[in-house]
């Protein structure tokens, strides 16, 4: 896993929303939103990103933006991309055509 100083800072989308980037250069890994409890206490809620909001999952909540950012892990190892003759086609780290996932470990 990268050290906190090595990873990109969350990208501010609006006043209360940040996009968290990790391995994919285009698709966010998570979304952080600033929210308040019924008592008015501010907190930051991190959820996994998915195009369909119904598929987003709570990662955690923190009193700080940095704490919420720390919840978002680099949990998808880089794929080993085989040559085209082996029939592997990779999209966003996931194999297509039901090819078993093969990963390398750092």
N, C-alpha and C positions, 0 to 999 in steps of 0.2 A: 504494500500500500504506500502511496506517496505521502510524504510529510505534508502537514498543513500548509507550510510555506511554498511547497512545490505545486500545489493544485490551484486552479483558477478560482478567483473569488466569485460568489454568486452575482449574477447579472440582474440588475434592478429592472424590472418590467414596469412597475408602477409604484405608487407610494407604499403599498402594503404587500407587494409580491416580488419575489426573486426567483430566477431560474438557476438551477445548479447543474453545471456541466461536469462530466467526468470523462469517460472513454470516447464516446461518440462526439465528433466535432459539430454535429448539427442538431441532434435530438437531446433534450435535457434528460438528466438522470432523475431529477426531482424538482419539486416546486416548494418554496417556502413562503408562507403567508403570515403576516403579522395579525394577531387577533387579540381580543380581550375577554377575560372571564366576566361573569355576571357582576363581580365586585370591582371590575375596571382594571384588573391587573393584566398588563400586556405580556404576551408570549408569542413565540414563533413556532409554527406548526409545519413540519416537513412531511411531504407525501411523495410517493413514487410518481413519475410522470407517465402518462399513457394518453394517447389521442382521445380515447373514450374516458371521460371523467368517472364513469362507473367502475373502471378497472384500476383506479388509483388507490394505493394502500397507504395508510398512516405509517410513517417511519418512527416519528417521535415528536416531542415538543420540548422547547427549551426557553429559558428566560432571555436568551441572547440569539442574535442572528448567527454568530459564529458557532454556538452550541448546536443549533439546528443543522448548520452546514456539516458539522462533524458526524452527524447521523448518516449522511449519504456516503456509502462505501464504494470502493472500486471492486465490486464483487463479481464482475464478469472478466475472466482472464482473456488475454488476446488469443484469438484462434490461430491455429496453424493452417495456413491457406495452402492446400495441396495444388498441384499443377492441374490445369484444365483437363488433361487426359485422364486424371483420377476421378473426374466427375463431381468435384466439389465446387459449389458456388456459395459464396458467403455474402450475406447482407446484414449489416449492422451487427456483426459478431455472431449471427445465428445461421446455421446451415440450412440450405433449402433442399427440397426434394427428399426429405426424410433421411438425410445423410447423418450418421452418428456424429455428435460433437466431439472433436478432438481438440484439446487445449494444451498449451505449453505452460509450464510453471516457471516463474521467475526465481 
